[in-house]
Amino acid sequence: MVKIEIGSLGDSFSVTSLKAYLSEFIATLLFVFAGVGSAIAFGKLTSDAALDPAGLVAIAVAHAFALFVGVSIAANISGGHLNPAVTLGLAVGGNITVITGFFYWIAQCLGSTVACLLLAFVTNGEVPKNIRICVYSIKILS
């Protein structure tokens, strides 16, 4: 059942809400940095060779652990969404207000963008040929 609540700006800028936005930002940053970083590292270790099943499992396990850590960090503070689609589902279901969901989206998108910028900085912009996930847009800007 759809129970959309708009909410108020006063509730969305309380100290508790700001902590929740910060936790979503940090958790999403860690998730994207570890997940995409594992894919970049695998590409570097294999000299841009084709992705084999063992490498695919290693990258998937890195994503799983990163998701576990991200949700563990943010679960008690914001609910540990880490994904704008999850936030949308909670907003449509009435668990969070639309305004709060919007600020969660901003925090999540900023977290993933900062993670990609950090990956571009850490790797000196050298991304393997077969890994063009999020760092591709940063190469365009530089």
CYANA upper distance limits for C-alpha pairs under 8 A (distance plus 0.5 A):
  1 MET  CA     93 GLY  CA      7.29
  2 VAL  CA     92 VAL  CA      6.29
  2 VAL  CA     93 GLY  CA      5.78
  2 VAL  CA     94 GLY  CA      7.45
  3 LYS  CA     92 VAL  CA      6.80
  3 LYS  CA     93 GLY  CA      6.00
  3 LYS  CA     94 GLY  CA      5.22
  4 ILE  CA     91 ALA  CA      6.92
  4 ILE  CA     92 VAL  CA      5.76
  4 ILE  CA     93 GLY  CA      7.03
  4 ILE  CA     94 GLY  CA      5.54
  4 ILE  CA     97 THR  CA      7.57
  4 ILE  CA     98 VAL  CA      7.65
  5 GLU  CA     91 ALA  CA      8.08
  5 GLU  CA     94 GLY  CA      6.53
  5 GLU  CA     96 ILE  CA      7.97
  5 GLU  CA     97 THR  CA      5.50
  5 GLU  CA     98 VAL  CA      6.67
  6 ILE  CA     97 THR  CA      5.76
  6 ILE  CA     98 VAL  CA      5.39
  6 ILE  CA     99 ILE  CA      6.58
  7 GLY  CA     11 ASP  CA      7.82
  7 GLY  CA     12 SER  CA      8.31
  7 GLY  CA     97 THR  CA      5.67
  7 GLY  CA     98 VAL  CA      7.08
  7 GLY  CA     99 ILE  CA      6.58
  7 GLY  CA    100 THR  CA      8.05
  8 SER  CA     12 SER  CA      6.98
  8 SER  CA     99 ILE  CA      7.60
  9 LEU  CA     13 PHE  CA      6.73
  9 LEU  CA     99 ILE  CA      7.71
 10 GLY  CA     14 SER  CA      7.05
 11 ASP  CA     17 SER  CA      7.83
 12 SER  CA     17 SER  CA      6.20
 12 SER  CA     18 LEU  CA      8.14
 12 SER  CA     99 ILE  CA      7.35
 12 SER  CA    100 THR  CA      6.11
 13 PHE  CA     17 SER  CA      6.46
 13 PHE  CA     18 LEU  CA      6.69
 14 SER  CA     18 LEU  CA      6.77
 15 VAL  CA     19 LYS  CA      6.73
 16 THR  CA     20 ALA  CA      6.79
 17 SER  CA     21 TYR  CA      6.76
 17 SER  CA    100 THR  CA      8.32
 18 LEU  CA     22 LEU  CA      6.69
 19 LYS  CA     23 SER  CA      6.60
 19 LYS  CA     77 ILE  CA      7.59
 19 LYS  CA     78 SER  CA      8.36
 20 ALA  CA     24 GLU  CA      6.73
 20 ALA  CA     74 ALA  CA      8.10
 20 ALA  CA     77 ILE  CA      5.96
 20 ALA  CA     78 SER  CA      5.02
 21 TYR  CA     25 PHE  CA      6.68
 21 TYR  CA     78 SER  CA      7.82
 21 TYR  CA    103 PHE  CA      7.42
 21 TYR  CA    104 TYR  CA      6.24
 21 TYR  CA    107 ALA  CA      6.27
 22 LEU  CA     26 ILE  CA      6.70
 22 LEU  CA    107 ALA  CA      7.52
 23 SER  CA     27 ALA  CA      6.43
 23 SER  CA     73 ILE  CA      7.71
 23 SER  CA     74 ALA  CA      5.88
 23 SER  CA     77 ILE  CA      7.36
 23 SER  CA     78 SER  CA      7.29
 24 GLU  CA     28 THR  CA      6.40
 24 GLU  CA     74 ALA  CA      6.81
 24 GLU  CA     78 SER  CA      7.37
 24 GLU  CA     80 GLY  CA      7.26
 24 GLU  CA     81 HIS  CA      7.73
 24 GLU  CA     82 LEU  CA      6.65
 24 GLU  CA    104 TYR  CA      7.33
 24 GLU  CA    107 ALA  CA      6.64
 24 GLU  CA    108 GLN  CA      6.46
 24 GLU  CA    111 GLY  CA      8.22
 25 PHE  CA     29 LEU  CA      6.53
 25 PHE  CA    107 ALA  CA      5.27
 25 PHE  CA    108 GLN  CA      5.75
 25 PHE  CA    109 CYS  CA      8.42
 25 PHE  CA    110 LEU  CA      7.25
 25 PHE  CA    111 GLY  CA      5.07
 25 PHE  CA    112 SER  CA      8.43
 26 ILE  CA     30 LEU  CA      6.69
 26 ILE  CA     70 GLY  CA      8.45
 26 ILE  CA    111 GLY  CA      6.85
 27 ALA  CA     31 PHE  CA      6.64
 27 ALA  CA     69 VAL  CA      8.19
 27 ALA  CA     70 GLY  CA      4.86
 27 ALA  CA     71 VAL  CA      7.48
 27 ALA  CA     73 ILE  CA      6.94
 27 ALA  CA     74 ALA  CA      6.90
 27 ALA  CA     80 GLY  CA      8.24
 27 ALA  CA     82 LEU  CA      7.12
 27 ALA  CA    111 GLY  CA      8.24
 28 THR  CA     32 VAL  CA      6.59
 28 THR  CA     70 GLY  CA      7.12
 28 THR  CA     82 LEU  CA      5.72
 28 THR  CA     83 ASN  CA      8.26
 28 THR  CA    108 GLN  CA      6.28
 28 THR  CA    111 GLY  CA      5.83
 28 THR  CA    112 SER  CA      6.47
 29 LEU  CA     33 PHE  CA      6.41
 29 LEU  CA    108 GLN  CA      8.30
 29 LEU  CA    111 GLY  CA      4.85
 29 LEU  CA    112 SER  CA      5.66
 29 LEU  CA    113 THR  CA      8.35
 29 LEU  CA    114 VAL  CA      7.19
 29 LEU  CA    115 ALA  CA      5.54
 30 LEU  CA     34 ALA  CA      6.44
 30 LEU  CA     66 ALA  CA      7.38
 30 LEU  CA     70 GLY  CA      7.11
 30 LEU  CA    115 ALA  CA      7.68
 31 PHE  CA     35 GLY  CA      6.41
 31 PHE  CA     63 HIS  CA      7.66
 31 PHE  CA     66 ALA  CA      5.37
 31 PHE  CA     67 LEU  CA      6.16
 31 PHE  CA     69 VAL  CA      8.23
 31 PHE  CA     70 GLY  CA      6.47
 32 VAL  CA     36 VAL  CA      6.20
 32 VAL  CA     37 GLY  CA      8.13
 32 VAL  CA     66 ALA  CA      8.44
 32 VAL  CA    112 SER  CA      6.31
 32 VAL  CA    115 ALA  CA      6.56
 32 VAL  CA    116 CYS  CA      8.01
 33 PHE  CA     37 GLY  CA      5.92
 33 PHE  CA    112 SER  CA      8.20
 33 PHE  CA    115 ALA  CA      5.48
 33 PHE  CA    116 CYS  CA      7.29
 33 PHE  CA    118 LEU  CA      8.20
 33 PHE  CA    119 LEU  CA      7.25
 34 ALA  CA     38 SER  CA      6.42
 34 ALA  CA     62 ALA  CA      7.40
 34 ALA  CA     63 HIS  CA      7.46
 34 ALA  CA     66 ALA  CA      6.51
 35 GLY  CA     39 ALA  CA      7.17
 35 GLY  CA     59 ILE  CA      7.55
 35 GLY  CA     62 ALA  CA      6.41
 35 GLY  CA     63 HIS  CA      5.15
 35 GLY  CA     66 ALA  CA      7.03
 36 VAL  CA     40 ILE  CA      6.74
 36 VAL  CA    133 ILE  CA      8.01
 36 VAL  CA    134 CYS  CA      8.45
 37 GLY  CA     41 ALA  CA      6.47
 37 GLY  CA    119 LEU  CA      7.27
 38 SER  CA     42 PHE  CA      6.55
 38 SER  CA     59 ILE  CA      6.33
 38 SER  CA     62 ALA  CA      6.99
 39 ALA  CA     43 GLY  CA      6.75
 39 ALA  CA     59 ILE  CA      6.38
 39 ALA  CA    131 ILE  CA      7.45
 40 ILE  CA     44 LYS  CA      6.74
 40 ILE  CA    127 VAL  CA      7.08
 40 ILE  CA    128 PRO  CA      7.06
 40 ILE  CA    131 ILE  CA      6.83
 41 ALA  CA     45 LEU  CA      6.57
 42 PHE  CA     46 THR  CA      6.64
 42 PHE  CA     55 GLY  CA      7.46
 42 PHE  CA     59 ILE  CA      8.24
 43 GLY  CA     47 SER  CA      6.48
 43 GLY  CA     48 ASP  CA      5.41
 43 GLY  CA     49 ALA  CA      7.53
 43 GLY  CA    128 PRO  CA      6.18
 43 GLY  CA    130 ASN  CA      7.85
 43 GLY  CA    131 ILE  CA      7.58
 44 LYS  CA     48 ASP  CA      6.80
 44 LYS  CA    128 PRO  CA      6.89
 47 SER  CA    128 PRO  CA      8.35
 48 ASP  CA    128 PRO  CA      6.33
 48 ASP  CA    129 LYS  CA      6.87
 48 ASP  CA    130 ASN  CA      6.99
 50 ALA  CA    130 ASN  CA      8.47
 51 LEU  CA     55 GLY  CA      6.58
 51 LEU  CA     56 LEU  CA      7.02
 52 ASP  CA     56 LEU  CA      6.75
 53 PRO  CA     57 VAL  CA      6.70
 54 ALA  CA     58 ALA  CA      6.68
 55 GLY  CA     59 ILE  CA      6.66
 56 LEU  CA     60 ALA  CA      6.61
 57 VAL  CA     61 VAL  CA      6.52
 58 ALA  CA     62 ALA  CA      6.69
 59 ILE  CA     63 HIS  CA      6.75
 60 ALA  CA     64 ALA  CA      6.65
 61 VAL  CA     65 PHE  CA      6.65
 62 ALA  CA     66 ALA  CA      6.54
 63 HIS  CA     67 LEU  CA      6.49
 64 ALA  CA     68 PHE  CA      6.62
 65 PHE  CA     69 VAL  CA      6.67
 66 ALA  CA     70 GLY  CA      6.56
 67 LEU  CA     71 VAL  CA      6.53
 68 PHE  CA     72 SER  CA      6.50
 69 VAL  CA     73 ILE  CA      6.61
 70 GLY  CA     74 ALA  CA      6.82
 70 GLY  CA     80 GLY  CA      7.52
 70 GLY  CA     82 LEU  CA      7.77
 71 VAL  CA     75 ALA  CA      5.86
 71 VAL  CA     79 GLY  CA      8.21
 71 VAL  CA     80 GLY  CA      5.04
 71 VAL  CA     81 HIS  CA      7.62
 71 VAL  CA     82 LEU  CA      7.71
 72 SER  CA     76 ASN  CA      8.32
 72 SER  CA     80 GLY  CA      7.71
 73 ILE  CA     77 ILE  CA      8.46
 73 ILE  CA     80 GLY  CA      7.85
 74 ALA  CA     78 SER  CA      6.05
 74 ALA  CA     79 GLY  CA      6.51
 74 ALA  CA     80 GLY  CA      4.92
 74 ALA  CA     81 HIS  CA      8.36
 75 ALA  CA     79 GLY  CA      4.69
 75 ALA  CA     80 GLY  CA      4.72
 75 ALA  CA     81 HIS  CA      8.37
 76 ASN  CA     80 GLY  CA      8.06
 81 HIS  CA     86 VAL  CA      6.35
 81 HIS  CA     87 THR  CA      6.62
 82 LEU  CA     86 VAL  CA      8.14
 82 LEU  CA    108 GLN  CA      6.92
 83 ASN  CA     87 THR  CA      6.97
 83 ASN  CA    105 TRP  CA      8.47
 83 ASN  CA    108 GLN  CA      7.37
 84 PRO  CA     88 LEU  CA      6.58
 84 PRO  CA    104 TYR  CA      8.08
 84 PRO  CA    105 TRP  CA      5.97
 84 PRO  CA    108 GLN  CA      7.39
 85 ALA  CA     89 GLY  CA      6.76
 86 VAL  CA     90 LEU  CA      6.79
 87 THR  CA     91 ALA  CA      6.63
 87 THR  CA    101 GLY  CA      6.45
 87 THR  CA    104 TYR  CA      7.73
 87 THR  CA    105 TRP  CA      7.82
 88 LEU  CA     92 VAL  CA      6.61
 88 LEU  CA    101 GLY  CA      7.31
 89 GLY  CA     93 GLY  CA      6.52
 90 LEU  CA     94 GLY  CA      6.64
 90 LEU  CA     95 ASN  CA      5.68
 90 LEU  CA     96 ILE  CA      6.46
 91 ALA  CA     95 ASN  CA      6.43
 91 ALA  CA     96 ILE  CA      5.49
 91 ALA  CA     97 THR  CA      6.17
 91 ALA  CA     98 VAL  CA      6.06
 91 ALA  CA    101 GLY  CA      6.61
 92 VAL  CA     98 VAL  CA      8.42
 96 ILE  CA    100 THR  CA      7.02
 96 ILE  CA    101 GLY  CA      7.02
 97 THR  CA    101 GLY  CA      6.60
 98 VAL  CA    102 PHE  CA      6.58
 99 ILE  CA    103 PHE  CA      6.95
100 THR  CA    104 TYR  CA      6.69
101 GLY  CA    105 TRP  CA      6.68
102 PHE  CA    106 ILE  CA      6.91
103 PHE  CA    107 ALA  CA      6.72
104 TYR  CA    108 GLN  CA      6.55
105 TRP  CA    109 CYS  CA      6.50
106 ILE  CA    110 LEU  CA      6.50
107 ALA  CA    111 GLY  CA      6.48
108 GLN  CA    112 SER  CA      6.79
109 CYS  CA    113 THR  CA      6.61
110 LEU  CA    114 VAL  CA      6.52
111 GLY  CA    115 ALA  CA      6.65
112 SER  CA    116 CYS  CA      6.77
113 THR  CA    117 LEU  CA      6.74
114 VAL  CA    118 LEU  CA      6.57
115 ALA  CA    119 LEU  CA      6.66
116 CYS  CA    120 ALA  CA      6.65
116 CYS  CA    134 CYS  CA      6.63
116 CYS  CA    135 VAL  CA      6.26
116 CYS  CA    138 ILE  CA      8.19
117 LEU  CA    121 PHE  CA      6.67
117 LEU  CA    135 VAL  CA      7.94
117 LEU  CA    138 ILE  CA      7.51
118 LEU  CA    122 VAL  CA      6.47
119 LEU  CA    123 THR  CA      6.48
119 LEU  CA    125 GLY  CA      8.32
119 LEU  CA    135 VAL  CA      7.99
120 ALA  CA    124 ASN  CA      6.25
120 ALA  CA    125 GLY  CA      5.07
120 ALA  CA    126 GLU  CA      7.87
120 ALA  CA    127 VAL  CA      8.39
120 ALA  CA    135 VAL  CA      6.85
120 ALA  CA    138 ILE  CA      7.78
121 PHE  CA    125 GLY  CA      6.81
123 THR  CA    127 VAL  CA      7.64
125 GLY  CA    135 VAL  CA      8.39
125 GLY  CA    139 LYS  CA      7.45
127 VAL  CA    131 ILE  CA      6.99
127 VAL  CA    132 ARG  CA      7.53
127 VAL  CA    135 VAL  CA      7.93
128 PRO  CA    132 ARG  CA      7.99
132 ARG  CA    136 TYR  CA      5.75
134 CYS  CA    138 ILE  CA      8.05
135 VAL  CA    139 LYS  CA      6.94
136 TYR  CA    140 ILE  CA      7.15
137 SER  CA    141 LEU  CA      7.14
138 ILE  CA    142 SER  CA      6.91
